[in-house]
Amino acid sequence: MSAPNTPQDNSDPVESGMLARLICEILADKKGMDPLVLDVSGLTSITDYFVIVTGSSPPHLKAMYEDVQVNLKGRGIPCFRRAGDPAGNWMVLDYVDVVVHIFAAEARSFYALEELWAGAGRVPMLESTPAGGD
């Protein structure tokens, strides 16, 4: 039996892909901008996917951060770790198989995760989730 909040190696690409899609849908409902899903499963053993999204302001970052957690917890999917503060312009939610990065635009440009993980496959089906601004 595992200790509370200890990640288990239950990585299943199909399940983690479904989780990434669900997270994208939640972020789209909160008008997350420029969503991107990177398949990093072939590059690292820490996770299968990164979901990266941009928010327009600290309250927007916080709303997305909180809504993902509340929505997934309601479905029985707890967050393993969380970090960041809206004022810091970067917030992270770790669901073991999927890690969510919620950025302010300037922080996303500065940290450039898309470039850092350039070898990762982009998941076009998930990228096409509508973004805010419409």
N, C-alpha and C positions, 0 to 999 in steps of 0.2 A: 504494500500500500504506500502511495507517495504522500509526501508531506504537503500541507496546504500551500498553494501558490508555487509549487514546483512544477516546471514544465515537464511534460512527458514526451517521449519520442513517438508521438502518434501522428506524425506528418503523413498526410495523404494528399497528393497533388490535386486530386479531384475535389476533396473536401476543402482544401486550402484555397483552391480557385473559386469555389462557391462562396467562401467567406470573403474573399477579396471582392467579388461581385456585389455581395450584400453590403459591404462597407462602402463601395462606390455609390450604390443606390442611396444609402443614408446620407452620404456627403452631397450628392446631387440634390436631395430634398432640402438640404441646408444651403443650397446655392454655392457649393464649393466650386472653385474656378480651376481650370486647366488640370483636371484629374489625369493621373498617369499611373499605370500599374506596370511594375518591372518584375519579371520572373528571374529571381536571383538564385533559384534552386541549384543551378549548375555551377554557381560561383562561390557559394558559401553554404555551410551547414547550419547557420544560425536561424534561417527562415526560408520560406519558399517565395514570398512576394513582398515587395514594398508597394504600398499605396501612397502616392504623393499628391497633395492637393494644396491649393493656395486660397487664403482667405483675404478679405478686404480690410479688416481692422481687428484689433485685439478682441472686441466683443464677438466678432464673427468667428475668429479662431476658437474662442472658448465655447461658443455654441456648437460648432462642429465636433470638438473634442468631447463635450459632454453628451451630445446626442448619440454619437457612435457608442459610447460606453453604456448609456441607458438602454438603447435599443438592443444591443447585443446581450446585455445582462438579462433583459426580459426574455430573451430566447435561450437562456441558459449558457451563454458564452461569456465567461469572465475575462477581464483584462488581466494579464499576468503582471505587467509593469506599465507605469505611465511616468512621463517626465515632461518638464517644460512649464512655461507660464505664458499667457497671451502677450504680456509686455515684452517677453524675450523673443517673440516672433517665430518660435519653433516649438511645437508640441509633438510628443511621440506617444503612441499607444502600441504596446507590444502584446499581440495575441499569439505569440510563439510562431505559428506558421505564416502569419501576416503581420507586418509592422507598418503602422500608419504614421506618416509624416505630414503634419499640418503646419504650413508655413505662411508667413507674410511674404509678399512678392519679393521684397528686397533680400530677405533671408534665403528664400529659395534660390535666387540668383547667386548669392554669395556662396552658399554651401554646394550648389550645383550637383546634387546627388545623381541627376541624370547623366552627367559627364563622368563622375566618379565611378559609377556602375555602368559605363558605356557598353560593356560586354554582356549586359543582361538583356534578355529578350523583352521587348515591349509587348504588352498583351492588348492588341487592337480592339478586341471585343469589349474589354473593360474600359479602354481609353475613350470609347465613343459615348460614355455616359454623359448626358447633357451637363453643361456647366452653367453657372450663373450668367446674368447679363442679358437674358432674353425676355 
